[in-house]
């Protein structure tokens, strides 16, 4: 009886973990954001990074969104999404130093920070 109970608990835990991962992947993974239309780009002062901004049109029922994509200029790394905000259609981008960018008032250290309105 104990073995059946342990198996049931283990299977239940794995099922809950799988459902949680699928929800995260489907609704919160920044790698699954819509591409959008190119808007602008600004390169960091030392030329290491370029932040490209895209505007995504959600259709008739949702507002525009801005996606910020970080490009690594000096190494062959995959680009990464570091900014996603809803109800915006312009991108004001400025670099405060070699690793810190301000996008529409949100300051981000590009090495380890991201902004995603869904996680507020």
C-alpha positions in Angstrom: 0.0 0.0 0.0 2.9 2.4 0.8 4.4 1.7 -2.6 1.2 2.6 -4.4 0.8 5.8 -2.4 4.4 6.8 -3.2 3.9 6.1 -6.9 0.7 8.1 -6.9 2.3 11.1 -5.2 5.3 11.0 -7.6 3.1 10.8 -10.7 0.9 13.6 -9.3 3.9 15.8 -8.7 5.3 15.1 -12.2 2.0 15.9 -13.7 1.7 19.2 -11.8 5.3 20.1 -12.8 4.6 19.4 -16.5 1.4 21.5 -16.5 3.3 24.4 -14.8 6.0 24.2 -17.4 3.5 24.2 -20.3 1.7 27.2 -18.9 5.1 29.1 -18.5 6.2 28.1 -22.0 2.9 29.1 -23.6 2.2 32.4 -21.8 5.4 33.8 -20.2 8.5 32.6 -22.2 10.1 35.7 -23.7 11.5 33.6 -26.5 8.0 33.1 -27.8 7.2 36.7 -28.3 5.8 37.9 -31.7 8.5 39.2 -34.0 6.9 42.5 -34.8 7.9 45.2 -37.3 11.4 46.8 -37.0 11.2 50.2 -35.3 14.7 51.4 -34.4 18.1 50.4 -32.9 20.7 52.0 -30.7 24.3 50.7 -30.2 25.9 50.8 -26.8 28.7 53.4 -26.2 31.5 50.8 -26.5 29.9 49.0 -29.5 29.5 45.7 -27.6 25.6 45.6 -27.8 22.9 46.8 -30.0 19.3 47.1 -28.8 16.8 46.7 -31.6 13.1 47.6 -30.9 10.2 46.1 -32.7 6.5 47.0 -32.5 4.0 44.1 -32.4 0.4 44.6 -33.5 -1.8 42.3 -31.5 -4.7 42.8 -33.8 -8.1 44.4 -33.3 -8.6 43.3 -29.8 -5.3 44.1 -28.2 -2.9 47.1 -28.1 0.5 47.5 -29.6 3.5 46.2 -27.7 7.2 46.9 -27.9 9.8 44.1 -27.9 13.5 44.9 -27.2 16.0 42.5 -28.6 19.7 42.6 -27.5 22.2 41.8 -30.2 25.8 40.9 -29.2 28.1 42.7 -31.7 31.5 41.3 -30.7 30.6 37.6 -30.3 28.5 35.1 -32.1 25.8 34.7 -29.5 22.1 34.3 -30.0 20.1 37.5 -29.6 17.9 37.7 -26.5 14.7 39.5 -25.7 15.2 41.8 -22.7 12.1 44.1 -23.0 8.4 43.5 -23.5 5.8 46.1 -22.7 2.2 46.4 -23.6 0.3 49.5 -24.7 3.3 51.1 -26.3 4.0 51.9 -30.0 7.2 53.9 -29.7 10.6 53.1 -28.3 12.8 55.8 -26.6 16.2 54.1 -26.1 19.3 55.5 -24.5 22.4 54.0 -23.0 23.6 55.3 -19.6 26.8 53.3 -19.7 28.3 50.3 -21.6 25.9 47.8 -20.0 22.9 49.8 -18.9 20.1 50.8 -21.3 16.9 52.8 -20.6 13.9 51.8 -22.7 10.8 54.0 -22.3 11.8 54.8 -18.8 12.8 51.3 -17.7 16.5 51.0 -16.8 18.0 47.5 -17.5 21.5 46.0 -16.9 21.7 44.1 -20.2 23.8 41.4 -18.6 21.2 40.1 -16.2 18.0 42.0 -16.2 14.8 41.9 -18.3 11.6 43.8 -18.3 8.3 41.9 -19.0 5.0 43.7 -18.1 3.4 40.2 -17.5 5.6 39.8 -14.4 4.8 43.0 -12.7 
